[in-house]
Amino acid sequence: MAKPTATVIFDRCKPDQCSPDGRCPAVKVCEKRVLKQDAPGEPPYVFTLCLACGDCIEACPLDAIELR
């Protein structure tokens, strides 16, 4: 069975609504730097192996990140 990984639901993700600077709060709390955001206002993406800690899910105010 595959280990769960963080997945960004792009239809729900609106970084400009989450923080005044457009920086994703979930990216800010990801200690392992699994989530990346190329520019403020753009949605983040999972670029490497996620440890499924759940910190990003708790930090996302729009419920745009899930473990799948």
C-alpha positions in Angstrom: 0.0 0.0 0.0 1.3 3.5 -0.9 2.1 5.9 1.8 -0.2 9.0 1.9 1.2 12.3 0.5 0.1 15.9 0.6 -1.9 16.9 -2.4 -2.9 20.5 -3.3 -6.5 20.8 -4.5 -5.9 23.7 -7.0 -9.6 24.6 -7.3 -9.7 25.5 -3.6 -6.2 27.0 -3.4 -6.2 30.9 -3.4 -3.0 32.1 -1.7 -4.1 35.8 -2.1 -7.1 35.0 0.2 -5.0 33.2 2.8 -2.4 35.9 3.6 -1.9 39.6 2.7 1.4 38.9 1.0 0.1 36.1 -1.1 2.5 33.6 0.5 0.9 30.2 1.2 0.7 29.6 5.0 1.1 25.9 4.4 4.5 26.4 2.7 5.6 28.5 5.6 5.1 25.6 8.1 6.5 22.8 6.0 9.7 22.0 7.9 11.0 19.6 5.3 10.4 22.1 2.5 8.2 19.6 0.6 5.8 22.3 -0.5 7.1 25.0 -2.8 5.5 28.2 -4.1 7.2 29.8 -7.1 5.8 33.3 -6.5 3.4 35.0 -4.2 -0.2 34.5 -5.2 0.5 31.2 -7.1 -0.6 27.9 -5.6 2.0 25.7 -4.0 3.0 22.3 -5.2 4.5 19.1 -3.7 7.9 18.8 -5.3 9.5 15.9 -3.3 8.7 13.0 -1.0 6.1 14.1 1.6 6.4 12.7 5.1 2.6 13.1 5.7 3.1 15.0 8.9 -0.1 17.0 8.4 1.3 20.4 9.3 0.4 21.9 6.0 -3.2 20.6 6.2 -3.6 22.3 9.6 -2.1 25.6 8.3 -4.3 25.8 5.2 -7.3 28.0 6.0 -9.1 27.0 2.8 -8.8 23.2 3.2 -6.9 23.0 -0.1 -4.5 20.4 1.0 -5.3 16.8 1.7 -3.4 13.6 2.4 -4.1 11.0 -0.4 
